[in-house]
Amino acid sequence: MIELNELTDAAQKAFPASALSPSRDESWGLVAEMGWLMVRLPEDDGGLGLTREASTAIHFEMGRILATTPLIPAQLGLQAVLASEMLAARAGWLERIAGGDYVPLHLLPTKLEAAADGAISGTVGGVFDADMAAAAVVRLPSGYALVPIDAPGVSFVERPIWDPSRRMFDLVLDGYAPDPALMLCDAARAGPLHDALAPEAHLALAADCLGAANAALELTIEYLGMRRQFDRPLAMFQALKHRAADMKTRIAAAEALLWGRARDKDATLVQCGAAKTLAAEAFAFVTEEAIQLHGGIGLTQEHPIHRFMKRAMLNLQLCGSSVLWNERVGREALAKLD
């Protein structure tokens, strides 16, 4: 059994913290070579059979470097295929995905309509790096299905975003005729499949947030120790020490919740959504503080700290905004008091 510290050490050696946002294509090849695409795949299906804690550790390390490789949607897509009882060539698709074919799950809502003949038209939002995908896992009106990117009636349009470490696309369906052999589940089972995948998405994003938040804090502390004012390092000023401590405290609290949820097999969707929300809000807080503590250089394009803030702003919105999840967590807590 692979230990978590072995995964962490391997990730840090393959993707050193000094190299932010390495080449997407090179990173993808390395990720596939290291077997990370099959981390959650059971051994009976040819995978490593590791736990959610292991995949969370990997996403944490990839967050540290603002990774450009779309590992989160790839692992979610694989889990959707793994859960399917309808897919005709399930074993073949699992082998392809584990071997490096990119089959992402979309992370934003769909706006689709079905014609009388079953043809689907509309937009699938939040397909990361669709330009390198072989197919995408999409929730159609008839259920979840694999949609080949090169199928007739399928095209993609890049959606410009602020985060330079990611590329997001809209998948556009125009009279696409779903292939029955590529259906993962029917409409009745689409809800349960979504509810099974959603906690995984939330925890992966929470790990990405906290890995990046730690890296941003380390950059800030390094700068405070180097920059001098009145012949003293900025790190010696008590007010700045307190702000750095506040940043670390927010991260530590979010990490405690994240790892608790990652180890809890029975954690609910709302509980995982709360973990992602706390992590994303902590990440946003840390990046805003980090930019201020860097002073003038923190506002320049040349310094990398702004890239962390841009990632934080996007992570806040993926899989539901903080407003949505704070409300759901609050309503659940109030219901327990009745």
C-alpha positions as CSV (number, residue, x, y, z in Angstrom):
1,M,0.0,0.0,0.0
2,I,1.3,3.4,-0.9
3,E,1.6,5.7,2.0
4,L,0.4,9.3,2.0
5,N,3.9,10.7,2.7
6,E,5.2,8.8,-0.3
7,L,2.6,10.4,-2.6
8,T,3.4,13.8,-1.1
9,D,7.1,13.4,-1.6
10,A,6.7,12.2,-5.1
11,A,4.4,15.1,-6.0
12,Q,6.9,17.7,-4.5
13,K,9.8,16.1,-6.4
14,A,7.9,16.0,-9.7
15,F,6.4,19.4,-9.3
16,P,8.7,21.6,-7.2
17,A,7.2,24.7,-5.6
18,S,9.6,27.0,-7.4
19,A,7.9,26.2,-10.8
20,L,4.4,27.7,-10.7
21,S,2.0,26.6,-13.4
22,P,4.3,24.3,-15.4
23,S,3.4,23.3,-19.0
24,R,0.0,21.7,-19.2
25,D,0.9,19.0,-21.8
26,E,4.1,18.1,-20.0
27,S,2.4,18.0,-16.7
28,W,-0.4,15.8,-18.1
29,G,2.1,13.3,-19.4
30,L,3.9,13.2,-16.0
31,V,0.6,12.8,-14.1
32,A,-0.3,9.8,-16.3
33,E,3.1,8.3,-16.0
34,M,3.0,8.5,-12.2
35,G,-0.3,6.7,-12.1
36,W,-2.3,9.5,-10.6
37,L,-5.2,9.0,-13.0
38,M,-5.8,5.6,-11.5
39,V,-5.4,6.5,-7.8
40,R,-9.0,5.9,-7.0
41,L,-9.5,3.1,-9.5
42,P,-10.0,-0.3,-7.7
43,E,-7.3,-2.8,-8.0
44,D,-9.7,-5.2,-9.7
45,D,-10.1,-2.7,-12.5
46,G,-6.4,-2.2,-12.9
47,G,-6.0,0.8,-10.6
48,L,-4.1,1.6,-7.4
49,G,-7.2,1.2,-5.2
50,L,-6.3,4.2,-2.9
51,T,-8.7,6.2,-0.7
52,R,-10.2,9.6,-1.0
53,E,-7.5,10.8,1.5
54,A,-4.8,9.9,-1.1
55,S,-6.4,11.8,-4.0
56,T,-7.0,14.7,-1.6
57,A,-3.3,14.8,-0.8
58,I,-2.4,14.9,-4.5
59,H,-4.8,17.8,-5.2
60,F,-3.3,19.6,-2.2
61,E,0.1,19.4,-3.7
62,M,-1.0,20.4,-7.2
63,G,-2.7,23.4,-5.7
64,R,0.6,24.5,-4.3
65,I,2.0,25.0,-7.8
66,L,-1.2,26.3,-9.3
67,A,-1.2,23.3,-11.6
68,T,-2.4,23.7,-15.2
69,T,-3.1,20.1,-15.7
70,P,-6.9,19.3,-15.2
71,L,-6.5,16.5,-12.8
72,I,-9.7,17.2,-10.8
73,P,-12.2,17.0,-13.6
74,A,-10.3,14.0,-15.0
75,Q,-10.6,12.0,-11.7
76,L,-14.2,13.0,-11.4
77,G,-14.9,11.8,-15.0
78,L,-13.2,8.4,-14.2
79,Q,-15.3,8.0,-11.1
80,A,-18.4,8.6,-13.1
81,V,-17.4,5.9,-15.6
82,L,-16.5,3.6,-12.8
83,A,-19.9,4.0,-11.2
84,S,-21.8,3.2,-14.4
85,E,-23.8,0.0,-14.8
86,M,-25.0,0.8,-18.3
87,L,-21.8,1.7,-20.3
88,A,-21.3,-0.9,-22.9
89,A,-17.5,-0.7,-23.1
90,R,-16.9,0.3,-19.4
91,A,-13.6,-1.7,-19.0
92,G,-12.2,-0.3,-22.2
93,W,-13.0,3.3,-21.2
94,L,-11.5,2.8,-17.8
95,E,-8.3,1.5,-19.4
96,R,-8.2,4.4,-21.8
97,I,-8.7,7.0,-19.0
98,A,-6.1,5.4,-16.7
99,G,-3.7,5.3,-19.6
100,G,-3.9,9.1,-20.2
101,D,-7.1,9.8,-22.3
102,Y,-8.7,12.9,-20.8
103,V,-12.4,12.5,-20.1
104,P,-13.5,15.3,-17.8
105,L,-16.7,15.9,-15.8
106,H,-18.1,19.4,-16.4
107,L,-18.2,21.5,-13.3
108,L,-20.9,24.1,-14.2
109,P,-24.6,23.6,-14.9
110,T,-25.9,22.5,-18.3
111,K,-28.6,24.3,-20.4
112,L,-29.8,21.6,-22.7
113,E,-33.1,20.7,-24.5
114,A,-34.1,17.5,-26.2
115,A,-36.0,17.5,-29.5
116,A,-38.8,15.1,-30.3
117,D,-36.3,12.8,-32.1
118,G,-34.0,12.8,-29.1
119,A,-31.4,15.2,-30.5
120,I,-29.8,17.4,-27.9
121,S,-29.0,21.1,-28.2
122,G,-27.6,23.6,-25.8
123,T,-24.6,24.4,-23.7
124,V,-22.5,22.4,-21.2
125,G,-20.6,24.8,-19.0
126,G,-17.3,24.4,-17.2
127,V,-15.5,21.8,-19.3
128,F,-11.9,22.4,-18.4
129,D,-9.4,21.9,-21.2
130,A,-11.9,20.5,-23.6
131,D,-9.4,21.0,-26.4
132,M,-7.4,18.0,-25.1
133,A,-10.4,15.8,-24.2
134,A,-11.4,12.6,-26.0
135,A,-14.9,12.8,-24.5
136,A,-16.7,14.5,-21.7
137,V,-19.0,13.2,-19.0
138,V,-22.2,15.2,-19.4
139,R,-25.6,15.2,-17.7
140,L,-28.1,15.0,-20.5
141,P,-31.9,15.2,-20.1
142,S,-31.8,11.4,-20.5
143,G,-29.1,10.8,-17.9
144,Y,-25.3,11.0,-17.7
145,A,-23.4,10.0,-20.8
146,L,-20.0,10.1,-22.5
147,V,-20.1,12.8,-25.3
148,P,-17.2,12.4,-27.7
149,I,-15.7,15.8,-28.5
150,D,-15.4,15.0,-32.2
151,A,-18.9,13.6,-32.6
152,P,-21.3,15.3,-35.1
153,G,-23.1,18.2,-33.5
154,V,-20.5,18.8,-30.8
155,S,-18.1,21.7,-30.7
156,F,-16.4,23.8,-28.0
157,V,-15.8,27.4,-27.4
158,E,-13.3,28.8,-25.0
159,R,-14.6,31.0,-22.2
160,P,-12.1,33.7,-21.3
161,I,-11.4,33.6,-17.5
162,W,-9.2,35.6,-15.2
163,D,-7.2,32.6,-13.9
164,P,-4.2,32.1,-16.3
165,S,-3.5,28.7,-14.9
166,R,-6.7,27.2,-16.3
167,R,-8.6,27.0,-19.5
168,M,-12.4,26.7,-19.4
169,F,-14.7,25.8,-22.3
170,D,-18.4,25.6,-23.1
171,L,-19.3,22.4,-24.9
172,V,-21.9,23.3,-27.5
173,L,-24.4,20.7,-28.6
174,D,-26.3,21.4,-31.8
175,G,-28.6,18.5,-32.7
176,Y,-26.3,15.9,-31.1
177,A,-27.7,12.4,-31.2
178,P,-26.7,10.5,-28.0
179,D,-25.2,7.1,-28.6
180,P,-27.1,4.6,-26.3
181,A,-23.8,2.6,-26.0
182,L,-22.2,5.7,-24.3
183,M,-24.9,6.2,-21.6
184,L,-23.6,5.9,-18.1
185,C,-27.0,6.0,-16.4
186,D,-30.6,6.9,-17.1
187,A,-32.4,10.0,-15.9
188,A,-33.7,8.3,-12.7
189,R,-30.1,7.5,-11.6
190,A,-28.6,10.8,-12.6
191,G,-29.4,12.4,-9.3
192,P,-27.8,9.7,-7.1
193,L,-24.7,9.7,-9.4
194,H,-24.4,13.5,-9.1
195,D,-24.8,13.2,-5.3
196,A,-22.0,10.6,-5.2
197,L,-19.6,12.7,-7.3
198,A,-20.3,16.1,-5.8
199,P,-18.6,15.5,-2.4
200,E,-15.5,14.3,-4.3
201,A,-15.5,17.5,-6.3
202,H,-15.9,19.7,-3.2
203,L,-13.0,18.0,-1.4
204,A,-10.7,18.1,-4.4
205,L,-11.4,21.8,-4.8
206,A,-10.9,22.4,-1.1
207,A,-7.5,20.6,-1.2
208,D,-6.6,22.7,-4.3
209,C,-7.5,25.9,-2.3
210,L,-5.5,25.0,0.8
211,G,-2.4,23.8,-1.1
212,A,-2.4,27.2,-2.9
213,A,-3.2,29.1,0.2
214,N,-0.2,27.6,2.0
215,A,2.1,28.5,-1.0
216,A,0.8,32.1,-1.0
217,L,1.5,32.4,2.7
218,E,5.0,31.0,2.3
219,L,5.7,33.5,-0.4
220,T,4.4,36.3,1.8
221,I,6.5,35.3,4.8
222,E,9.6,35.0,2.6
223,Y,9.0,38.5,1.3
224,L,8.4,39.9,4.8
225,G,11.7,38.4,5.9
226,M,13.6,39.9,3.0
227,R,12.1,43.4,2.7
228,R,13.5,45.9,5.1
229,Q,12.1,49.1,6.5
230,F,13.8,51.4,9.1
231,D,16.8,48.9,8.9
232,R,14.6,46.1,10.1
233,P,12.9,43.2,8.2
234,L,9.2,43.7,7.9
235,A,8.8,40.3,9.6
236,M,9.9,42.0,12.8
237,F,6.9,44.3,13.0
238,Q,4.3,43.0,15.4
239,A,1.3,44.2,13.4
240,L,2.5,42.3,10.3
241,K,3.2,39.2,12.4
242,H,-0.4,39.3,13.6
243,R,-1.7,39.4,10.1
244,A,0.4,36.5,9.0
245,A,-0.8,34.6,12.1
246,D,-4.4,35.3,11.1
247,M,-3.7,33.9,7.7
248,K,-2.2,30.7,9.1
249,T,-5.1,30.3,11.6
250,R,-7.7,30.5,8.8
251,I,-5.7,27.9,6.8
252,A,-5.3,25.6,9.8
253,A,-9.0,25.6,10.6
254,A,-9.9,24.8,7.0
255,E,-7.3,22.1,6.8
256,A,-8.7,20.4,9.9
257,L,-12.2,20.3,8.4
258,L,-10.9,19.1,5.0
259,W,-8.9,16.1,6.3
260,G,-11.7,15.2,8.7
261,R,-14.2,15.1,5.8
262,A,-11.7,13.3,3.5
263,R,-11.3,10.5,6.0
264,D,-15.0,10.2,6.8
265,K,-16.6,7.9,4.2
266,D,-20.1,8.9,5.5
267,A,-19.5,12.7,5.1
268,T,-22.6,14.2,3.4
269,L,-22.7,16.5,0.4
270,V,-23.5,19.5,2.7
271,Q,-20.6,18.7,5.0
272,C,-18.2,18.4,2.0
273,G,-19.7,21.6,0.6
274,A,-19.0,23.3,3.9
275,A,-15.4,22.1,3.8
276,K,-14.9,23.5,0.3
277,T,-16.6,26.8,1.2
278,L,-14.4,27.3,4.3
279,A,-11.3,26.4,2.3
280,A,-12.2,28.7,-0.6
281,E,-13.0,31.6,1.7
282,A,-9.7,31.1,3.6
283,F,-7.9,31.0,0.3
284,A,-9.5,34.3,-0.8
285,F,-8.7,35.9,2.5
286,V,-5.0,34.7,2.4
287,T,-4.5,36.0,-1.1
288,E,-6.0,39.4,-0.4
289,E,-3.8,39.8,2.7
290,A,-0.8,38.5,0.8
291,I,-1.1,41.1,-1.9
292,Q,-1.4,43.9,0.7
293,L,1.6,42.6,2.7
294,H,3.7,42.6,-0.5
295,G,3.0,46.3,-0.9
296,G,3.5,47.9,-4.3
297,I,5.1,44.9,-5.9
298,G,2.1,42.8,-5.0
299,L,0.0,44.8,-7.4
300,T,2.3,44.2,-10.4
301,Q,2.0,41.7,-13.1
302,E,5.6,40.6,-12.7
303,H,5.1,39.2,-9.1
304,P,3.3,35.8,-9.0
305,I,1.1,36.6,-6.0
306,H,-1.8,37.9,-8.1
307,R,-2.1,34.5,-9.8
308,F,-3.1,32.9,-6.5
309,M,-5.8,35.5,-6.0
310,K,-7.2,34.8,-9.5
311,R,-7.4,31.1,-8.7
312,A,-9.1,31.8,-5.4
313,M,-11.8,33.9,-7.1
314,L,-12.6,31.1,-9.5
315,N,-12.5,28.3,-6.9
316,L,-15.1,30.3,-4.9
317,Q,-17.6,29.9,-7.7
318,L,-17.0,26.3,-8.8
319,C,-19.5,23.7,-7.5
320,G,-21.7,26.4,-6.0
321,S,-20.9,29.8,-4.4
322,S,-20.2,30.4,-0.8
323,V,-23.6,32.0,-0.4
324,L,-25.3,28.8,-1.6
325,W,-23.4,26.5,0.7
326,N,-23.4,28.7,3.8
327,E,-27.2,28.8,3.5
328,R,-27.5,25.1,3.1
329,V,-25.2,24.4,6.0
330,G,-27.2,27.0,8.1
331,R,-30.5,25.4,7.2
332,E,-29.3,22.0,8.1
333,A,-28.0,23.2,11.4
334,L,-31.3,24.9,12.2
335,A,-33.2,21.8,11.3
336,K,-31.3,19.8,13.9
337,L,-32.4,22.2,16.6
338,D,-36.1,21.6,15.9
